[in-house]
Amino acid sequence: MSVFFQQLLNGFFIGSVYGLFAIGYTLVFGVLDILNLAHAAIFTLGGLSALWLATSAGLPAWMAFPLATLLSGLLGLVLHRVAFAPLRRRADSNLSGLISSIAMAIIFESAALGIFGARTVRFPEGMFPNRIYHLGPLILSSLQLEIVATALALMVILTVLLKFTRTGKAIRAVAESENTARLLGINVDRIVSQTFFVSSALGGAAGILYGLYFNALAPDMGRPIELKGLAVIILGGMGSIPGAILGGIAFGLSEVFTVEVTGMSNLRDAVAFTVLLLILILKPSGLLGRGRVRQV
């Protein structure tokens, strides 16, 4: 029983990072109905930038990590201006935007490869004091607690932003109908840019937490999590932020329990995606998704 609860905690920790990454995906999809496939590349650049700022630039972690998150948000603005804004008036804007985001993902990943090199890098040993806590048979580390606390705090901040601020209400209005939002006096282009900034900042923050959790960062580390992020938002319900959180935790739990039961880590993705398929057969809209018609 103690092993069960230990794996439950481990799955919750990594699942919170998956959920944070997936929120960035679903935020852009909820507003534009477009999958931003460059999100994983920004996730990678966020983690690598944090490492560079903390080591080469010599900044303390409490400065390096927010700066890397801000840089990720700025990359999101560049992504929107280059890859999405010029195509939004086209009749096939969804497909062309999807292809354009793939092109930007390749450019960002190539930039990461050229700047940081084709190697796995790690945070310096001792950079983060990591205490081990024993709660009965359960083992927790201070780093795990800090990672999950940061991920949950960012999720709460985003929820408050969307529900209680003028910008958040404007984002929700644009997500429902761009034309109606314009009639209400909302600057749709500015709101879309702000959405990309917030989405990319969350993606960069997820890359930092992911690098801390596994203590390994590489220019291609976004590739496997890109598919997991897509699986999470489909599992939780496309466009649903609570669904992305729940889906991330469920996906993380499925991974750790697969490894625990089978003893083979190479089966965890196969089992996780099989569970995803079964859930979608039973509930095609996802766990918290609901069918809606978006007005343009």
VENVEN-V557961 format. One record per residue. SS is DSSP state (2 for helix, 1 for strand, 0 for the rest). Layout:
# VENVEN-V557961
ss: {SS;SS}
This chain:
# VENVEN-V557961
ss: {0;2;2;2;2;2;2;2;2;2;2;2;2;2;2;2;2;2;2;2;2;2;2;2;2;2;2;2;2;2;2;2;0;0;0;0;0;0;2;2;2;2;2;2;2;2;2;2;2;2;2;2;2;2;2;0;0;0;0;0;2;2;2;2;2;2;2;2;2;2;2;2;2;2;2;2;2;2;2;2;2;2;2;2;2;2;2;0;0;0;0;0;2;2;2;2;2;2;2;2;2;2;2;2;2;2;2;2;2;2;2;2;2;2;2;2;0;0;0;0;1;0;0;0;0;0;0;0;0;0;0;1;1;1;1;0;0;1;1;1;1;2;2;2;2;2;2;2;2;2;2;2;2;2;2;2;2;2;2;2;2;2;2;2;0;2;2;2;2;2;2;2;2;2;2;2;1;2;2;2;2;2;2;0;0;0;0;2;2;2;2;2;2;2;2;2;2;2;2;2;2;2;2;2;2;2;2;2;2;2;2;2;2;2;0;0;1;0;0;0;0;2;2;2;2;2;2;2;2;2;2;2;2;2;2;2;0;0;0;0;2;2;2;2;2;2;2;2;2;2;2;2;2;2;2;2;2;2;2;2;2;2;0;0;2;2;2;2;2;2;2;2;2;2;2;2;2;2;2;2;2;2;0;0;0;0;0;0;0;0;0;0;0;0;1;0}
